[in-house]
């Protein structure tokens, strides 16, 4: 059966959007997914399913999460191979780089011209590199003072969720 890693957007950000990792695992398994495992409390869940369509996996998860939580939980799924490729791209892009590296994971792959336009926006020392359904963001001055965030990614490219490279690496190592 195919394995996926799903990244949940905008959970555990305030008192009204709580969705802990144990609840995520419970709801995911109850929705018919197997081999469910979560990583930390930021909405990272590995699963297997006979579904072969990423869009169907995302829709089934979003429906189950909405039914359980009472609020929408945008979900972005990657096959294991896709997520390994995101990590390989991150390692290549960040080779020799010492600062914070974040990855915005996209629900849909942007058109090449849109991706290039996003990369071309001047942002001082900060850099954004689009590869497939991932935007790699390098912050030499730190994430806390960043001018370019997942909010700008979403405005330009649609639904996205952000993880630091340490989390992406750990999810790939643990679950893929």
N, C-alpha and C positions, 0 to 999 in steps of 0.2 A: 504494500500500500504506500502511496506517496506520503511523504512527510513535509510539513510546512512549519514555519515559525511565523506567528502572528504578533504584530505590535499594536497595542491599543493606544489610542490617542486621547489625551485630555482626561485621564483618570487620576484620582488621588491628589487633586490640586486644591481642593477645598472641602468644606464640611458636607457639601451636597453631592459630590461626585466620587464617593468612596467605592473602591472595588479592589479589595485586597487579593493577593495572589492565591490564597486558598479558595476564595470564592470564584476567582477566575477559573481555577482548575476544576472546581465542582461544576460550574455552569457549562464549561467546555465539554467535559465528559458527559454530562446529562444531555447535551445536544447531539450526542452520538459519535464524538471524536474519541480516538484511542491514544494510548501512550502519551497522555497529557503530562507535561511538566512545565513549571514556571521558573523564571529567574528573577530574583529580587522583586520589589513591589512597584515597578514602573510599567507593568503591562507587557510582559514578554512571555509568550506561551508557545511551546512546541507541541505538535500534535500529528497524528496520522489519520488518514481518511481515505476511503475509496474514491472520493471526489477527485477529479483530475483538472478541474477548472478553478483557478485561483479566485476568480470573481464569485463563484458559487460558495467557496470556502468562506470568503469574506462576508458574503450576504448571510449565510447560515449563522456565523458567529455574531454578526451585528444584530440579527433577529433574536437570538438567544440572550444576548447581553441586555438588549432593550427590555425584553420580557422580564428578566430577573431584576434589573436595576431601576427601570422606570425612566431611564435617560439613554440617549443615543451614545454609542461607543464606537466611533469610527475605527475600523480595523484594517490594517495593512498587512497582507500575507506575502511571504516569500517562500518559494520552494527552498529546500536545503541547498541545492546547487546554486540558486540565485543568491542566497545569503552568503555562501562561501565566495562567490564572485564579488560581492560588495566588499567583503573583508579583503580580498586580494587587491581590489582597486584601492582601498584605503591604505593598505601597506605600501603600495606603489606610490600613491600620491603623497603620503606622509614620510617617505623615505628621507631620513636625515632631519626631519622636522621635529622640534622638541616641544612645541606648544600644544594647547588644547585642540583636539580634532573631534568635531561632531559630525554626525551623519543624519541628514533629514531623509527619511524613508518615504517614498512617494507611492500613492495609490495607483497612479497612472504614469506611464513613461511620457515625458514631454517631447514635443516635436523638436528636431535638432535646432531650428532657428530660434525657438523660444529658450531652449537650454543655453545656446551661445549668447543670447541677449542677456540672460541672467548672469552668466559668468563675466560679461563685459562691463557690468555696472561698477563704477569706481567705488571702492570702500576702504581706502587707505591701505593698511597692511593686511587687512582681512582678505581671504580668498575664498571663492566658491567654485567648485569644480563639479559639473554634472556628469554622471556616468549612469546611463540607464535610468533606473528608478531610485537613484540615490544622489543626493547633493552633499558633497564633502565640504565642510566648512572649517577653515584653519584660522585660529584666533591667536595671533602672536601676543596680543595684549591681554588675553584672558577672556573667558566666556562672559563674566559678570559685566564687562564694559562693552560687549559686542554691539555693533550697530546693525549687523545683519543677522537675523535670527530666523527661526522656523516660521514666524509670522510672515516675514517677507517671502519666504519660500512658498508658503501656501497662497499668498496673494498672486504670485506669478505662475505657480505650477499646480495648484489644487491641493487636495487633502494630503497632509504629510505629518509625520511624527518624528521627533528628534531623539537621538541617543548619542552618548559619547562613545568614542572608539573603544574604550575599556569594556563597556557593556556589550557592544557588537561582538567584540573578540570573545568575551566570556560566553555569550549565547552560542556562538559558532562552536567553541571548544566544548562546552557542556552538552549541547543539544543536537549538534549536527554531525 
